[in-house]
């Protein structure tokens, strides 16, 4: 998969992600719990841009990513 951009909707229990390729086409949508999201972040290629909403936990997840 040619992942270049990931959009994340952060919530208390379920995180929803939308993955786009270099042409901007959506190639995958997934839902994760906190532990699953953390594991999945580790599988993303280096240089992947991750966009997330501005909320209380965004700083934590931004540092983690």
VENHU-V487735 format. One line per field, one symbol per residue. phi: phi as a letter, one per 40 degrees, with the letter a starting at -180 (. if undefined). A space follows every 50 residues. Layout:
# VENHU-V487735
phi = ???
This chain:
# VENHU-V487735
phi = .ccbbbbbbcacbbbbbbbbcccgccbababbcdccccccdcccccgccb baccadccccccccc
